[in-house]
């Protein structure tokens, strides 16, 4: 377990032990300190950090698993569940499959969410958020140097930004939008690859967003995000 995780949790008071464990882990997920896919420390270590018995810890983890917040993987450990929801995704996916024009409405919704995420991330980001965004930006730069525009790189950066905004629901909804529109935007980014002239521009736009978030400038962050999404919309012929 790294030092960050060791400082993340707090010892539990004797009363309402299970509830306090649940509340603390839920709050860490809500604020983004625990992100989807993160592995919790081993039970023995987590029991020591909380100052509770392993039976209380296991009960809390079981309840969080049933709530859909944690995933208990045999012989692997306990993980923050990936942000996916068939209840939200499937109805929207059916609408898009029945009428492709809904993908345009989905992009409009994505723009609304991303502008809000950029502004809030500038106000709420942590050093860990900046570290994650910088890593995503570096990965994107490496792909672009190979002449590629990878949708997974785009997703990694934008979901990192949503997590930095400290709004779990926003991150959840944006993740669903990416899932549904993946195939469509793979085709859109193929147009950028064929063109080639906008590859560097895409990277610079993301870098500009990152720098505004780093500088804690919400107005600049929103403006940079608007510029990026508008360029993708225009040159990718999303609404053509």
Protein Blocks (a to p, Z undefined) as FASTA:
>chain_A
ZZklmmmpccddfbhklmmmmmmmmmmmmnomacghiacddfklmmmmnopafklmmmmm
mmmmmnopaccdehkbccddddddfklmmmmmmmmmmomklmmmmmmmmmmmmmmmmmmm
mmmpcfklmmmmmmmmmmmmmmmmnopacfklmmmmmmmmmmmnopaklmmmmmmmmmmm
mmmmmmmmmmmmmnommmmmmmmmmmmmmmmmmnopaklmmmmmmmmmmmmmmmnommZZ
